[in-house]
Amino acid sequence: MAKHSKASSKNSKKVIAIASLAVILVVALGIIAYQVFYPHKTPDKSASFAQTRSTKVSKSTSSKSQSSSTTSDSTQESTSASSSSKTSASSSNDSPKSWSTLTGKQQDAVYAQWVNNAQGKFDVYTGESYLTYLVNVGSNGVSTYSDPVNVIQNTARIQQNADGTYYLQVPDPTQTGLRMAQDPWPMVKWQTKETLTGAQLVAKYGSDASLNSGSSQIKSINATKVPTGN
């Protein structure tokens, strides 16, 4: 009876041990299965770093691009302003481009140079429509208007025509009988020496240097006829 009890106790212990091993085995298998089917997600630091670096590079490139664009715009504006300033300065030093751009004083100076006596002194009378009279009052001209015939002989006339041309005219030196007239001016026979257009006048006599050299010798007497001397 005692032997049977001991044997039963040994069997019981074997069962418990086997059961314990089975439980441990099941738990271990469960852990392994969990690791296999449900792996832990760890952050991919290398990928995160690459993404961050890409973002920084992109921002840096964009910033540089904007800076380059701003610099380019600024350079273009500066170049444009400089070019405009140079063009303006150049234009101010250029000769007048057309007759209409000349002032009355400059037109008178051009007329004086056309008479081929730019260094002389002239009284300019504009008292007749489309006619301008230039009286030489320089050292080789007249000093008084008391002798109308002498004044006539020292006068040149510019006639403006409807077709835009201009005549340079002088008194006919062979004409006689002027001294017999009380008012000889209406009797003067004028000879046309040369015909030029306004553009040709500007091109030939319209340089700034020429205008400045002659204009100080010009005295314009606007809207007044040449004195008769009587």
Residue pairs with C-beta under 8 A, 6 or more apart in sequence:
93 208
95 202
95 206
95 207
95 208
96 102
96 106
96 202
96 206
96 208
97 202
98 198
98 199
98 202
99 107
99 198
99 199
99 201
99 202
100 198
102 110
102 202
102 206
104 220
104 222
105 215
105 218
105 220
106 206
106 211
106 215
108 122
108 124
108 132
108 134
108 215
108 218
108 220
109 118
109 205
109 210
109 211
109 214
109 215
109 218
110 201
110 202
110 205
110 206
110 210
110 211
111 124
111 132
111 134
111 158
112 118
112 120
112 122
112 124
112 134
112 214
112 217
112 218
113 205
113 210
113 214
114 158
114 168
114 194
114 196
114 201
114 204
114 205
115 122
115 134
115 136
115 156
115 168
117 136
117 138
118 210
118 213
118 214
118 217
119 138
119 213
119 214
119 217
120 136
120 138
120 140
120 141
120 217
121 136
121 137
121 138
121 141
121 217
121 218
121 219
122 134
122 135
122 136
122 137
122 138
122 217
122 218
122 219
123 134
123 135
123 137
123 219
123 221
124 132
124 133
124 134
124 135
124 218
124 219
124 220
124 221
125 132
125 133
125 135
125 221
125 224
125 225
125 226
126 132
126 133
126 220
126 221
126 222
126 223
126 224
127 223
127 224
127 225
127 226
128 225
130 159
130 160
130 161
131 157
131 158
131 159
131 160
132 157
132 158
132 160
133 155
133 156
133 157
133 226
134 155
134 156
134 157
134 158
135 141
135 142
135 151
135 154
135 155
135 226
136 142
136 154
136 155
136 156
137 143
137 154
137 219
138 217
141 154
142 150
142 151
142 154
145 151
145 227
145 229
146 229
147 229
148 178
148 183
148 184
148 185
148 227
148 228
148 229
148 230
149 178
149 179
149 184
151 226
151 227
151 229
152 171
152 178
152 184
152 185
152 188
153 171
153 173
155 170
155 171
155 226
156 168
156 169
156 170
157 167
157 168
157 169
157 170
157 190
158 166
158 167
158 168
158 169
159 166
159 167
159 169
159 190
159 192
160 166
161 167
164 197
164 198
165 195
165 196
165 197
166 195
166 196
166 197
166 198
166 201
167 192
167 194
167 195
168 192
168 193
168 194
168 195
168 196
169 190
169 191
169 192
169 193
170 190
170 191
170 193
171 188
171 189
171 190
171 191
172 188
172 189
172 190
172 191
175 188
175 189
177 187
178 184
178 187
178 188
181 187
182 230
183 228
183 230
184 228
185 225
185 226
185 228
196 204
